[in-house]
Amino acid sequence: MLDGLTRDLRAGDAHSRVRAARRAHQLAFLTLAVPGLPLGALLALLRPQRVQEPVTFLGVLLLALLLAGVAWQLARRTARDEQLAQPQRQLAGAMQAATVPAVPFLIGCAFLASPLAAALLWGTALTLFLLTRPRRSA
């Protein structure tokens, strides 16, 4: 993955920069999310976090969305920062945007003892991952 990222960055054209941004987005998400699985499994074994009430889950989901929204705003600010050159803006914004789906994913890892809650949070993470994925430039 890093070889492809380097190759795309060196190519320098608009489509290569989008591919590089997508690879950076994916790599940044994996870097944030992968440690959550074993930590969540350990937490589920030692001190399981269970969601009993729908209201509790709704609160957890709203918190995840609020934190993801803050991360999205910060990523968008970086992607529009005129002090950075276009390739750096695009790459930095993509890497920061990976935080958006990582928030509900990691919170979902904390609720592995409640499979439905974890699945709904991970579904939210997947949706946010697809929404924040860098798009092809026109």
matplotlib code that plots the C-alpha trace (Angstrom):
import matplotlib.pyplot as plt

x = [0.0, 2.9, 4.5, 1.3, 1.0, 4.5, 4.1, 0.9, 2.5, 5.4, 3.1, 1.8, -1.3, -4.7, -6.0, -2.8, -3.2, -6.8, -5.6, -2.8, -5.4, -7.6, -4.7, -3.7, -7.3, -7.5, -4.1, -4.9, -8.2, -6.5, -3.8, -6.5, -8.9, -6.8, -5.7, -9.3, -10.2, -7.9, -8.4, -12.2, -11.9, -9.9, -12.4, -15.3, -13.6, -12.6, -15.2, -17.9, -19.7, -23.3, -26.1, -29.3, -31.6, -32.3, -32.0, -28.4, -27.5, -29.0, -26.9, -23.7, -24.5, -25.2, -21.9, -20.1, -21.8, -21.0, -17.3, -17.2, -18.7, -16.0, -13.3, -15.0, -15.0, -11.3, -10.4, -12.4, -10.6, -7.2, -8.4, -9.2, -6.1, -4.6, -1.3, -0.7, 0.0, -2.8, -1.2, -0.5, -4.0, -5.5, -3.3, -3.6, -7.3, -7.7, -5.6, -7.5, -10.9, -10.1, -10.7, -14.4, -15.3, -12.6, -14.6, -17.7, -15.6, -13.5, -16.6, -18.1, -15.0, -15.8, -19.2, -18.2, -20.1, -23.3, -23.1, -26.1, -24.6, -21.2, -22.7, -24.7, -21.7, -19.6, -22.3, -22.2, -18.4, -18.6, -21.1, -18.9, -15.8, -17.5, -18.7, -15.3, -13.4, -11.7, -13.5, -12.3, -11.6, -13.5]
y = [0.0, 2.4, 1.7, 2.6, 5.7, 6.8, 6.0, 8.0, 11.0, 11.0, 10.9, 14.3, 14.5, 15.1, 11.5, 10.2, 12.7, 11.5, 7.9, 8.9, 10.7, 7.6, 5.3, 7.7, 7.9, 4.1, 3.7, 6.3, 4.7, 1.3, 2.8, 4.2, 1.2, -1.9, -1.4, -1.1, -4.7, -6.4, -3.7, -4.0, -7.8, -7.5, -5.0, -7.4, -10.2, -8.2, -5.5, -5.9, -2.7, -3.7, -1.6, -2.6, 0.3, 1.8, 5.3, 4.4, 3.2, 6.3, 8.5, 6.5, 6.8, 10.6, 11.0, 9.1, 11.3, 14.5, 13.6, 12.4, 15.7, 17.7, 15.5, 16.1, 19.9, 19.8, 17.7, 20.0, 23.0, 21.4, 20.5, 24.2, 25.7, 28.0, 28.1, 24.5, 23.5, 21.7, 18.2, 18.6, 20.0, 17.0, 14.4, 16.0, 16.4, 12.8, 11.5, 13.6, 12.6, 9.0, 10.0, 10.5, 6.8, 5.8, 7.4, 5.2, 2.2, 2.5, 3.2, 0.1, -1.9, -0.9, -2.5, -5.9, -7.5, -6.0, -7.3, -5.3, -2.0, -2.9, -3.8, -0.5, 1.6, -0.2, 0.3, 4.0, 3.8, 2.2, 4.8, 7.6, 6.0, 6.0, 9.6, 10.9, 9.0, 11.4, 11.9, 12.2, 15.7, 17.1]
z = [0.0, 0.8, -2.5, -4.3, -2.3, -3.1, -6.8, -6.9, -5.1, -7.5, -10.6, -9.7, -11.9, -10.5, -10.7, -9.1, -6.2, -5.7, -5.6, -3.2, -1.0, -1.0, -0.1, 2.7, 4.0, 4.1, 5.7, 8.3, 9.1, 9.5, 11.7, 14.0, 13.9, 14.0, 17.7, 18.7, 17.9, 20.4, 23.0, 22.6, 22.8, 26.0, 27.4, 26.5, 28.4, 31.5, 31.9, 29.3, 28.3, 27.5, 26.1, 27.8, 27.0, 23.6, 25.0, 26.2, 22.8, 21.2, 23.5, 22.6, 18.9, 19.2, 21.0, 18.3, 15.6, 17.5, 17.8, 14.2, 13.1, 15.0, 13.3, 9.9, 10.4, 11.3, 8.3, 6.0, 7.5, 6.7, 3.2, 2.5, 4.2, 1.6, 3.3, 2.1, -1.5, -3.2, -3.0, 0.8, 1.4, -0.3, 1.4, 4.9, 4.6, 3.5, 6.4, 8.9, 7.4, 8.3, 12.0, 11.2, 10.7, 13.2, 16.1, 15.8, 14.9, 18.1, 20.2, 18.7, 19.8, 23.4, 23.0, 21.6, 24.4, 22.9, 19.3, 18.0, 19.4, 17.9, 14.6, 14.4, 15.3, 12.8, 10.2, 11.0, 10.6, 7.2, 6.0, 7.3, 5.7, 2.3, 2.8, 3.7, 1.0, -1.3, -4.6, -8.1, -9.2, -12.1]

ax = plt.figure().add_subplot(projection="3d")
ax.plot(x, y, z, "-o")
ax.set_aspect("equal")
plt.show()
